[in-house]
Amino acid sequence: MAGRIVRWGAALGFGALWWWSVLRLALVPDAGVLEGAVAAGGWGLSLLPVHCMPKARAVGSTGSGRWRVVWQESRRRRAERGGRARPAE
């Protein structure tokens, strides 16, 4: 229960800080680098959860240790189509 309160408190606190910086940038003519850094950093962090997903749930992802097999298979297919492929090492 205490962990949940701390997380919500941190989220609300950082959210309020971000809105303060965005509104200050928009409304106050002498807003500076600090407000811009806070606003840009908060916006960048908001993109992070969209792109984070466990590899097992990601559609079309290649499992760990399979990159070499996939790469060799793509080279083999390219060679069959007549494309240039370097010899396997």
PAVEXLUM-562535 format. One record per atom (N, C-alpha, C, O, CB): residue in three letters; atom name; chain; x, y, z. Coordinates in Angstrom, 2 decimals. Glycine has a CB too. Layout:
ALA|CA|A|X|Y|Z
...
This chain:
MET|N|A|0.82|-1.19|0.00
MET|CA|A|0.00|0.00|0.00
MET|C|A|0.87|1.26|0.00
MET|O|A|0.56|2.23|-0.70
MET|CB|A|-0.93|-0.01|1.20
ALA|N|A|1.95|1.24|0.79
ALA|CA|A|2.82|2.41|0.86
ALA|C|A|3.53|2.64|-0.48
ALA|O|A|3.74|3.78|-0.89
ALA|CB|A|3.85|2.26|1.99
GLY|N|A|3.89|1.56|-1.15
GLY|CA|A|4.55|1.67|-2.45
GLY|C|A|3.64|2.32|-3.48
GLY|O|A|4.08|3.12|-4.31
GLY|CB|A|4.99|0.30|-2.94
ARG|N|A|2.37|1.96|-3.43
ARG|CA|A|1.40|2.54|-4.37
ARG|C|A|1.25|4.04|-4.13
ARG|O|A|1.17|4.82|-5.08
ARG|CB|A|0.03|1.84|-4.23
ILE|N|A|1.20|4.44|-2.87
ILE|CA|A|1.06|5.86|-2.54
ILE|C|A|2.30|6.63|-3.01
ILE|O|A|2.18|7.74|-3.54
ILE|CB|A|0.86|6.04|-1.01
VAL|N|A|3.46|6.06|-2.80
VAL|CA|A|4.69|6.73|-3.23
VAL|C|A|4.71|6.87|-4.75
VAL|O|A|5.08|7.93|-5.26
VAL|CB|A|5.93|5.94|-2.75
ARG|N|A|4.33|5.82|-5.48
ARG|CA|A|4.31|5.89|-6.95
ARG|C|A|3.33|6.94|-7.44
ARG|O|A|3.66|7.72|-8.33
ARG|CB|A|3.96|4.53|-7.55
TRP|N|A|2.13|6.96|-6.86
TRP|CA|A|1.14|7.96|-7.27
TRP|C|A|1.60|9.36|-6.91
TRP|O|A|1.43|10.29|-7.70
TRP|CB|A|-0.21|7.67|-6.61
GLY|N|A|2.19|9.51|-5.74
GLY|CA|A|2.71|10.82|-5.34
GLY|C|A|3.81|11.30|-6.28
GLY|O|A|3.84|12.47|-6.65
GLY|CB|A|3.23|10.76|-3.91
ALA|N|A|4.71|10.41|-6.65
ALA|CA|A|5.78|10.78|-7.58
ALA|C|A|5.21|11.12|-8.95
ALA|O|A|5.64|12.09|-9.57
ALA|CB|A|6.80|9.65|-7.70
ALA|N|A|4.25|10.33|-9.43
ALA|CA|A|3.65|10.59|-10.74
ALA|C|A|2.93|11.94|-10.75
ALA|O|A|3.06|12.70|-11.70
ALA|CB|A|2.67|9.47|-11.11
LEU|N|A|2.17|12.22|-9.70
LEU|CA|A|1.47|13.51|-9.62
LEU|C|A|2.45|14.68|-9.49
LEU|O|A|2.25|15.73|-10.09
LEU|CB|A|0.49|13.51|-8.45
GLY|N|A|3.49|14.48|-8.69
GLY|CA|A|4.49|15.54|-8.51
GLY|C|A|5.24|15.85|-9.81
GLY|O|A|5.41|17.01|-10.17
GLY|CB|A|5.49|15.14|-7.43
PHE|N|A|5.69|14.81|-10.50
PHE|CA|A|6.41|15.02|-11.77
PHE|C|A|5.47|15.55|-12.84
PHE|O|A|5.88|16.35|-13.69
PHE|CB|A|7.07|13.71|-12.24
GLY|N|A|4.22|15.11|-12.82
GLY|CA|A|3.24|15.63|-13.77
GLY|C|A|2.99|17.11|-13.56
GLY|O|A|2.89|17.88|-14.52
GLY|CB|A|1.94|14.86|-13.67
ALA|N|A|2.87|17.51|-12.30
ALA|CA|A|2.67|18.93|-11.98
ALA|C|A|3.89|19.75|-12.39
ALA|O|A|3.75|20.85|-12.92
ALA|CB|A|2.38|19.11|-10.48
LEU|N|A|5.08|19.22|-12.16
LEU|CA|A|6.30|19.91|-12.57
LEU|C|A|6.36|20.07|-14.08
LEU|O|A|6.75|21.13|-14.59
LEU|CB|A|7.54|19.15|-12.09
TRP|N|A|5.97|19.03|-14.81
TRP|CA|A|5.99|19.10|-16.27
TRP|C|A|4.99|20.14|-16.77
TRP|O|A|5.32|20.95|-17.63
TRP|CB|A|5.67|17.72|-16.88
TRP|N|A|3.76|20.13|-16.23
TRP|CA|A|2.77|21.11|-16.66
TRP|C|A|3.21|22.53|-16.31
TRP|O|A|2.98|23.46|-17.09
TRP|CB|A|1.42|20.81|-16.01
TRP|N|A|3.83|22.70|-15.15
TRP|CA|A|4.34|24.02|-14.79
TRP|C|A|5.33|24.50|-15.84
TRP|O|A|5.25|25.65|-16.27
TRP|CB|A|5.01|23.98|-13.40
SER|N|A|6.25|23.65|-16.26
SER|CA|A|7.25|24.06|-17.23
SER|C|A|6.63|24.35|-18.59
SER|O|A|7.02|25.31|-19.26
SER|CB|A|8.33|22.99|-17.37
VAL|N|A|5.67|23.54|-19.02
VAL|CA|A|5.03|23.76|-20.31
VAL|C|A|4.23|25.07|-20.30
VAL|O|A|4.33|25.86|-21.24
VAL|CB|A|4.11|22.57|-20.67
LEU|N|A|3.45|25.29|-19.25
LEU|CA|A|2.67|26.53|-19.17
LEU|C|A|3.57|27.75|-19.05
LEU|O|A|3.27|28.80|-19.61
LEU|CB|A|1.71|26.47|-17.98
ARG|N|A|4.66|27.61|-18.33
ARG|CA|A|5.60|28.73|-18.20
ARG|C|A|6.24|29.03|-19.56
ARG|O|A|6.40|30.20|-19.91
ARG|CB|A|6.70|28.41|-17.15
LEU|N|A|6.60|28.01|-20.32
LEU|CA|A|7.15|28.24|-21.66
LEU|C|A|6.14|28.94|-22.56
LEU|O|A|6.50|29.81|-23.35
LEU|CB|A|7.59|26.91|-22.29
ALA|N|A|4.88|28.56|-22.43
ALA|CA|A|3.86|29.12|-23.31
ALA|C|A|3.42|30.53|-22.91
ALA|O|A|3.07|31.33|-23.78
ALA|CB|A|2.66|28.21|-23.34
LEU|N|A|3.43|30.83|-21.63
LEU|CA|A|2.81|32.07|-21.17
LEU|C|A|3.77|33.15|-20.69
LEU|O|A|3.43|34.33|-20.71
LEU|CB|A|1.87|31.75|-20.07
VAL|N|A|4.96|32.76|-20.27
VAL|CA|A|5.88|33.74|-19.69
VAL|C|A|6.99|34.05|-20.69
VAL|O|A|7.66|33.14|-21.17
VAL|CB|A|6.48|33.21|-18.35
PRO|N|A|7.19|35.33|-21.01
PRO|CA|A|8.19|35.66|-22.02
PRO|C|A|9.63|35.38|-21.59
PRO|O|A|10.49|35.20|-22.45
PRO|CB|A|8.06|37.09|-22.40
ASP|N|A|9.93|35.36|-20.29
ASP|CA|A|11.31|35.14|-19.88
ASP|C|A|11.58|33.70|-19.41
ASP|O|A|12.50|33.47|-18.62
ASP|CB|A|11.67|36.11|-18.77
ALA|N|A|10.80|32.74|-19.89
ALA|CA|A|11.04|31.34|-19.55
ALA|C|A|12.38|30.93|-20.15
ALA|O|A|12.76|31.40|-21.22
ALA|CB|A|9.89|30.41|-20.07
GLY|N|A|13.08|30.06|-19.45
GLY|CA|A|14.44|29.76|-19.86
GLY|C|A|14.71|28.31|-20.18
GLY|O|A|13.81|27.54|-20.52
GLY|CB|A|15.36|30.19|-18.81
VAL|N|A|15.97|27.97|-20.07
VAL|CA|A|16.45|26.65|-20.43
VAL|C|A|15.91|25.58|-19.48
VAL|O|A|15.60|24.47|-19.91
VAL|CB|A|17.97|26.62|-20.43
LEU|N|A|15.79|25.89|-18.22
LEU|CA|A|15.30|24.91|-17.24
LEU|C|A|13.89|24.43|-17.61
LEU|O|A|13.63|23.23|-17.60
LEU|CB|A|15.29|25.52|-15.83
GLU|N|A|13.00|25.35|-17.93
GLU|CA|A|11.65|24.96|-18.30
GLU|C|A|11.65|24.14|-19.59
GLU|O|A|10.91|23.16|-19.70
GLU|CB|A|10.78|26.21|-18.47
GLY|N|A|12.47|24.54|-20.54
GLY|CA|A|12.56|23.79|-21.79
GLY|C|A|13.09|22.39|-21.58
GLY|O|A|12.60|21.44|-22.20
GLY|CB|A|13.43|24.52|-22.77
ALA|N|A|14.09|22.24|-20.71
ALA|CA|A|14.65|20.91|-20.45
ALA|C|A|13.64|20.01|-19.75
ALA|O|A|13.53|18.83|-20.08
ALA|CB|A|15.92|21.04|-19.59
VAL|N|A|12.91|20.57|-18.80
VAL|CA|A|11.90|19.77|-18.09
VAL|C|A|10.79|19.35|-19.04
VAL|O|A|10.36|18.20|-19.02
VAL|CB|A|11.31|20.56|-16.91
ALA|N|A|10.34|20.28|-19.88
ALA|CA|A|9.26|19.96|-20.82
ALA|C|A|9.72|18.92|-21.85
ALA|O|A|8.98|17.97|-22.14
ALA|CB|A|8.77|21.24|-21.54
ALA|N|A|10.91|19.09|-22.40
ALA|CA|A|11.41|18.14|-23.39
ALA|C|A|11.67|16.77|-22.77
ALA|O|A|11.38|15.74|-23.38
ALA|CB|A|12.69|18.68|-24.05
GLY|N|A|12.22|16.76|-21.57
GLY|CA|A|12.49|15.49|-20.89
GLY|C|A|11.21|14.74|-20.56
GLY|O|A|11.15|13.52|-20.73
GLY|CB|A|13.28|15.72|-19.63
GLY|N|A|10.20|15.44|-20.10
GLY|CA|A|8.92|14.79|-19.80
GLY|C|A|8.25|14.27|-21.04
GLY|O|A|7.66|13.19|-21.02
GLY|CB|A|7.99|15.76|-19.09
TRP|N|A|8.34|15.02|-22.14
TRP|CA|A|7.75|14.56|-23.40
TRP|C|A|8.48|13.31|-23.89
TRP|O|A|7.84|12.37|-24.35
TRP|CB|A|7.81|15.67|-24.47
GLY|N|A|9.80|13.30|-23.79
GLY|CA|A|10.57|12.13|-24.21
GLY|C|A|10.24|10.90|-23.38
GLY|O|A|10.13|9.79|-23.91
GLY|CB|A|12.06|12.42|-24.13
LEU|N|A|10.07|11.09|-22.08
LEU|CA|A|9.72|9.96|-21.23
LEU|C|A|8.32|9.45|-21.52
LEU|O|A|8.03|8.27|-21.32
LEU|CB|A|9.83|10.36|-19.77
SER|N|A|7.44|10.32|-21.99
SER|CA|A|6.09|9.87|-22.29
SER|C|A|6.06|8.93|-23.48
SER|O|A|5.12|8.14|-23.63
SER|CB|A|5.18|11.06|-22.54
LEU|N|A|7.06|8.98|-24.34
LEU|CA|A|7.12|8.08|-25.48
LEU|C|A|7.65|6.70|-25.11
LEU|O|A|7.37|5.72|-25.80
LEU|CB|A|7.99|8.67|-26.56
LEU|N|A|8.39|6.62|-24.03
LEU|CA|A|9.06|5.38|-23.66
LEU|C|A|8.12|4.19|-23.47
LEU|O|A|8.39|3.14|-24.05
LEU|CB|A|9.83|5.59|-22.42
PRO|N|A|7.04|4.28|-22.71
PRO|CA|A|6.20|3.10|-22.51
PRO|C|A|5.56|2.56|-23.78
PRO|O|A|5.20|1.39|-23.85
PRO|CB|A|5.13|3.41|-21.52
VAL|N|A|5.41|3.40|-24.79
VAL|CA|A|4.80|2.94|-26.04
VAL|C|A|5.70|1.92|-26.73
VAL|O|A|5.22|0.99|-27.37
VAL|CB|A|4.53|4.13|-26.97
HIS|N|A|7.00|2.11|-26.59
HIS|CA|A|7.95|1.27|-27.32
HIS|C|A|8.52|0.13|-26.50
HIS|O|A|9.26|-0.69|-27.04
HIS|CB|A|9.06|2.11|-27.83
CYS|N|A|8.20|0.03|-25.24
CYS|CA|A|8.74|-1.02|-24.39
CYS|C|A|7.75|-2.18|-24.32
CYS|O|A|6.60|-2.00|-23.93
CYS|CB|A|9.05|-0.49|-22.98
MET|N|A|8.21|-3.36|-24.71
MET|CA|A|7.36|-4.53|-24.66
MET|C|A|8.27|-5.75|-24.47
MET|O|A|9.35|-5.81|-25.05
MET|CB|A|6.49|-4.65|-25.95
PRO|N|A|7.84|-6.71|-23.68
PRO|CA|A|8.64|-7.92|-23.55
PRO|C|A|8.83|-8.59|-24.91
PRO|O|A|7.90|-8.64|-25.71
PRO|CB|A|7.98|-8.90|-22.56
LYS|N|A|10.01|-9.09|-25.16
LYS|CA|A|10.32|-9.68|-26.46
LYS|C|A|9.38|-10.84|-26.79
LYS|O|A|9.06|-11.06|-27.96
LYS|CB|A|11.77|-10.14|-26.48
ALA|N|A|8.95|-11.58|-25.79
ALA|CA|A|8.08|-12.72|-26.04
ALA|C|A|6.71|-12.29|-26.58
ALA|O|A|6.07|-13.06|-27.30
ALA|CB|A|7.89|-13.53|-24.75
ARG|N|A|6.27|-11.07|-26.25
ARG|CA|A|4.96|-10.61|-26.71
ARG|C|A|5.02|-9.78|-27.99
ARG|O|A|3.98|-9.51|-28.59
ARG|CB|A|4.30|-9.79|-25.64
ALA|N|A|6.21|-9.39|-28.41
ALA|CA|A|6.35|-8.53|-29.58
ALA|C|A|6.10|-9.35|-30.85
ALA|O|A|6.71|-10.40|-31.05
ALA|CB|A|7.76|-7.87|-29.62
VAL|N|A|5.22|-8.85|-31.69
VAL|CA|A|4.89|-9.54|-32.94
VAL|C|A|6.06|-9.43|-33.89
VAL|O|A|6.57|-8.34|-34.14
VAL|CB|A|3.60|-8.95|-33.57
GLY|N|A|6.49|-10.56|-34.44
GLY|CA|A|7.56|-10.57|-35.43
GLY|C|A|8.96|-10.47|-34.86
GLY|O|A|9.91|-10.34|-35.62
GLY|CB|A|7.36|-9.46|-36.36
SER|N|A|9.11|-10.53|-33.55
SER|CA|A|10.46|-10.41|-32.98
SER|C|A|11.17|-11.76|-33.06
SER|O|A|10.55|-12.82|-33.06
SER|CB|A|10.39|-9.91|-31.51
THR|N|A|12.47|-11.67|-33.11
THR|CA|A|13.30|-12.87|-33.17
THR|C|A|13.84|-13.12|-31.77
THR|O|A|14.33|-12.21|-31.11
THR|CB|A|14.46|-12.71|-34.20
GLY|N|A|13.74|-14.36|-31.34
GLY|CA|A|14.19|-14.71|-30.00
GLY|C|A|15.69|-14.58|-29.83
GLY|O|A|16.43|-14.52|-30.82
GLY|CB|A|13.77|-16.11|-29.68
SER|N|A|16.13|-14.52|-28.60
SER|CA|A|17.55|-14.40|-28.31
SER|C|A|18.31|-15.61|-28.86
SER|O|A|17.86|-16.74|-28.73
SER|CB|A|17.79|-14.26|-26.78
GLY|N|A|19.44|-15.35|-29.46
GLY|CA|A|20.25|-16.42|-29.99
GLY|C|A|19.85|-16.88|-31.38
GLY|O|A|20.50|-17.77|-31.94
GLY|CB|A|20.21|-17.57|-29.07
ARG|N|A|18.79|-16.32|-31.95
ARG|CA|A|18.34|-16.76|-33.27
ARG|C|A|18.72|-15.79|-34.38
ARG|O|A|18.42|-16.03|-35.55
ARG|CB|A|16.85|-16.94|-33.26
TRP|N|A|19.38|-14.70|-34.04
TRP|CA|A|19.72|-13.71|-35.06
TRP|C|A|20.63|-14.28|-36.13
TRP|O|A|20.46|-13.98|-37.31
TRP|CB|A|20.39|-12.50|-34.41
ARG|N|A|21.58|-15.10|-35.74
ARG|CA|A|22.50|-15.68|-36.72
ARG|C|A|21.74|-16.57|-37.70
ARG|O|A|22.00|-16.53|-38.90
ARG|CB|A|23.60|-16.48|-36.01
VAL|N|A|20.81|-17.37|-37.19
VAL|CA|A|20.03|-18.26|-38.06
VAL|C|A|19.18|-17.44|-39.04
VAL|O|A|19.12|-17.76|-40.22
VAL|CB|A|19.13|-19.20|-37.21
VAL|N|A|18.54|-16.41|-38.54
VAL|CA|A|17.70|-15.57|-39.40
VAL|C|A|18.55|-14.87|-40.45
VAL|O|A|18.15|-14.79|-41.62
VAL|CB|A|16.93|-14.54|-38.56
TRP|N|A|19.70|-14.36|-40.06
TRP|CA|A|20.57|-13.66|-40.98
TRP|C|A|21.08|-14.60|-42.07
TRP|O|A|21.09|-14.24|-43.25
TRP|CB|A|21.76|-13.03|-40.23
GLN|N|A|21.49|-15.80|-41.69
GLN|CA|A|21.97|-16.78|-42.67
GLN|C|A|20.85|-17.20|-43.61
GLN|O|A|21.08|-17.40|-44.80
GLN|CB|A|22.56|-18.01|-41.97
GLU|N|A|19.64|-17.35|-43.09
GLU|CA|A|18.50|-17.72|-43.93
GLU|C|A|18.20|-16.63|-44.95
GLU|O|A|17.90|-16.93|-46.10
GLU|CB|A|17.27|-18.00|-43.06
SER|N|A|18.27|-15.36|-44.54
SER|CA|A|18.02|-14.28|-45.48
SER|C|A|19.10|-14.23|-46.55
SER|O|A|18.81|-13.93|-47.71
SER|CB|A|17.93|-12.92|-44.74
ARG|N|A|20.33|-14.50|-46.21
ARG|CA|A|21.41|-14.54|-47.21
ARG|C|A|21.20|-15.69|-48.19
ARG|O|A|21.45|-15.55|-49.38
ARG|CB|A|22.78|-14.68|-46.52
ARG|N|A|20.74|-16.84|-47.67
ARG|CA|A|20.51|-17.99|-48.54
ARG|C|A|19.40|-17.68|-49.54
ARG|O|A|19.52|-17.99|-50.73
ARG|CB|A|20.14|-19.24|-47.71
ARG|N|A|18.32|-17.06|-49.07
ARG|CA|A|17.21|-16.71|-49.97
ARG|C|A|17.64|-15.71|-51.03
ARG|O|A|17.25|-15.82|-52.19
ARG|CB|A|16.04|-16.14|-49.17
ARG|N|A|18.45|-14.72|-50.62
ARG|CA|A|18.94|-13.73|-51.56
ARG|C|A|19.81|-14.40|-52.64
ARG|O|A|19.72|-14.04|-53.81
ARG|CB|A|19.73|-12.63|-50.83
ALA|N|A|20.63|-15.35|-52.25
ALA|CA|A|21.48|-16.05|-53.20
ALA|C|A|20.64|-16.89|-54.17
ALA|O|A|20.98|-17.00|-55.35
ALA|CB|A|22.49|-16.95|-52.46
GLU|N|A|19.56|-17.46|-53.67
GLU|CA|A|18.69|-18.27|-54.55
GLU|C|A|17.99|-17.39|-55.59
GLU|O|A|17.73|-17.84|-56.70
GLU|CB|A|17.63|-19.02|-53.72
ARG|N|A|17.69|-16.14|-55.24
ARG|CA|A|17.05|-15.23|-56.18
ARG|C|A|18.05|-14.64|-57.17
ARG|O|A|17.65|-13.94|-58.10
ARG|CB|A|16.35|-14.11|-55.43
GLY|N|A|19.31|-14.89|-56.99
GLY|CA|A|20.30|-14.38|-57.92
GLY|C|A|21.01|-13.15|-57.42
GLY|O|A|21.82|-12.56|-58.13
GLY|CB|A|19.67|-14.09|-59.22
GLY|N|A|20.72|-12.74|-56.21
GLY|CA|A|21.39|-11.57|-55.64
GLY|C|A|22.77|-11.94|-55.16
GLY|O|A|23.10|-13.12|-55.01
GLY|CB|A|20.58|-10.98|-54.49
ARG|N|A|23.60|-10.91|-54.91
ARG|CA|A|24.95|-11.17|-54.44
ARG|C|A|24.91|-11.51|-52.96
ARG|O|A|24.27|-10.81|-52.17
ARG|CB|A|25.86|-9.96|-54.69
ALA|N|A|25.57|-12.56|-52.59
ALA|CA|A|25.72|-12.91|-51.20
ALA|C|A|27.14|-13.36|-50.97
ALA|O|A|27.69|-14.12|-51.76
ALA|CB|A|24.72|-14.02|-50.78
ARG|N|A|27.74|-12.88|-49.89
ARG|CA|A|29.10|-13.28|-49.59
ARG|C|A|29.08|-14.71|-49.06
ARG|O|A|28.09|-15.15|-48.49
ARG|CB|A|29.77|-12.30|-48.57
PRO|N|A|30.16|-15.42|-49.25
PRO|CA|A|30.20|-16.80|-48.72
PRO|C|A|30.12|-16.82|-47.20
PRO|O|A|30.64|-15.92|-46.53
PRO|CB|A|31.49|-17.51|-49.18
ALA|N|A|29.48|-17.82|-46.66
ALA|CA|A|29.33|-17.94|-45.21
ALA|C|A|30.69|-18.18|-44.59
ALA|O|A|31.55|-18.82|-45.19
ALA|CB|A|28.36|-19.09|-44.84
GLU|N|A|30.87|-17.67|-43.40
GLU|CA|A|32.16|-17.80|-42.71
GLU|C|A|32.18|-19.03|-41.86
GLU|O|A|33.19|-19.31|-41.20
GLU|CB|A|32.45|-16.58|-41.86
